[in-house]
């Protein structure tokens, strides 16, 4: 029993350390067609997981417990961040929401996951990052999500 508990604790420590921002290897993902760029931990999001609408790429962790979408699309309706977010009909129970004239960032819980979306608006384009990760690892992901979010750029 004692060795089982020790193995479980060690397993949790290894899982937690996998999302440590200090240990992650970061790279920049760019979308040449839109000028979108974002820093992301390529050592954590190691698997390509398809393409989103518009331009960009989806990534996920090797074990599938977290995913990241980097995308850009045309703002054909010339929506403000608040109007665009409203059209997406976000859940009523948003835990965090910040809307400015240039971007929005929202986050909440969906089942056993935390979801975080940030979209920046510029020159008729919407540049977004969407991240889903285990709710029980929320604190471990805080620095990573912050760095990804703050690095989002677009022309």
C-alpha positions in Angstrom: 0.0 0.0 0.0 2.8 2.4 0.9 4.6 1.9 -2.4 1.3 2.4 -4.3 0.8 5.8 -2.5 4.4 6.7 -3.2 4.0 5.9 -6.8 0.8 7.9 -7.0 2.4 10.9 -5.4 5.4 10.6 -7.7 3.1 10.3 -10.7 1.2 13.5 -9.7 4.5 15.3 -9.2 5.7 14.3 -12.7 2.4 15.4 -14.2 2.5 18.7 -12.5 6.1 19.3 -13.5 5.2 18.7 -17.1 3.2 22.0 -17.2 5.8 24.1 -15.4 6.5 27.3 -17.4 10.2 27.3 -16.3 10.8 23.8 -17.7 8.8 24.2 -20.9 10.5 24.8 -24.3 8.8 27.7 -25.9 8.5 28.5 -29.6 6.5 31.0 -31.7 3.7 29.8 -34.0 3.0 32.3 -36.8 0.2 32.5 -39.4 1.9 34.3 -42.3 -1.5 35.0 -44.1 -2.7 37.1 -41.1 0.4 38.2 -39.2 -0.9 36.3 -36.2 1.8 35.0 -33.8 1.9 33.5 -30.4 4.4 31.9 -28.1 3.5 28.5 -26.9 5.2 25.6 -25.0 6.0 23.2 -27.9 7.4 20.7 -25.3 3.9 20.5 -23.7 1.7 20.8 -26.8 3.5 18.2 -28.9 0.8 16.8 -31.1 -0.9 18.6 -34.1 -4.6 18.1 -33.8 -6.1 19.5 -37.0 -7.0 22.9 -38.3 -9.6 25.3 -37.0 -11.9 27.5 -39.1 -10.0 30.3 -40.9 -6.2 30.0 -40.5 -4.2 28.3 -37.8 -3.5 25.1 -36.0 -4.7 23.0 -33.1 -2.3 21.3 -30.8 -2.7 18.9 -27.9 -0.6 17.3 -25.2 0.7 13.7 -25.9 -1.8 12.3 -23.4 -4.7 14.4 -24.8 -5.5 16.0 -21.5 -5.0 19.6 -22.8 -5.3 21.3 -26.1 -4.5 24.7 -27.7 -5.9 26.3 -30.8 -4.2 29.2 -32.5 -6.3 30.8 -35.2 -7.2 33.9 -37.1 -10.2 34.7 -39.2 -11.7 37.7 -41.0 -13.9 40.0 -39.0 -16.4 40.2 -41.8 -19.1 41.9 -39.7 -16.6 44.3 -38.3 -17.7 43.3 -34.8 -16.2 44.8 -31.6 -14.8 42.3 -29.2 -17.9 42.5 -27.0 -20.3 42.0 -30.0 -18.2 39.1 -31.3 -18.2 37.4 -27.9 -22.0 37.9 -27.5 -22.6 36.3 -30.9 -20.7 33.2 -29.7 -23.2 32.7 -26.9 -20.7 32.0 -24.2 -22.0 30.1 -21.1 -23.7 32.1 -18.5 -21.3 31.0 -15.7 -18.1 32.7 -17.0 -15.6 32.9 -14.1 -13.4 35.5 -15.7 -14.2 38.1 -18.4 -12.3 41.1 -19.6 -13.5 43.0 -22.6 -11.7 46.1 -24.1 -12.1 47.8 -27.5 -9.1 45.7 -28.8 -9.6 42.3 -27.2 -11.6 40.0 -25.0 -10.5 37.2 -22.6 -12.9 34.8 -21.0 -12.5 31.7 -18.9 -14.7 29.2 -17.0 -15.2 25.5 -16.3 -16.7 22.9 -18.5 -16.9 19.5 -16.9 -13.5 18.7 -15.5 -11.7 21.2 -17.8 -10.9 24.9 -17.6 -11.4 26.7 -20.9 -9.7 30.0 -21.7 -10.3 32.1 -24.8 -8.5 35.3 -25.9 -9.1 37.1 -29.1 -7.4 40.3 -30.3 -9.0 42.5 -33.0 -7.0 44.4 -35.6 -7.3 45.5 -39.2 -10.3 43.5 -40.0 -8.9 40.3 -38.4 -9.6 38.4 -35.2 -6.5 36.6 -33.7 -7.4 34.0 -31.1 -5.9 31.4 -28.7 -8.2 28.8 -27.1 -6.9 26.6 -24.3 -8.5 23.7 -22.5 -6.8 21.9 -19.6 -7.6 19.9 -16.5 -9.3 21.9 -13.8 -7.5 19.9 -11.1 -4.2 21.3 -12.5 -5.5 24.9 -12.8 -2.7 26.5 -10.6 0.0 24.6 -12.5 -1.3 26.1 -15.8 -1.7 29.7 -14.7 1.7 30.9 -15.8 1.6 29.1 -19.1 -1.9 30.4 -20.0 -0.8 33.9 -19.0 2.3 33.8 -21.1 0.5 32.4 -24.1 -2.3 35.0 -23.8 0.0 38.0 -23.4 2.2 36.9 -26.4 -0.8 36.9 -28.9 -0.1 39.4 -31.7 -1.6 40.2 -35.0 -1.2 42.9 -37.6 
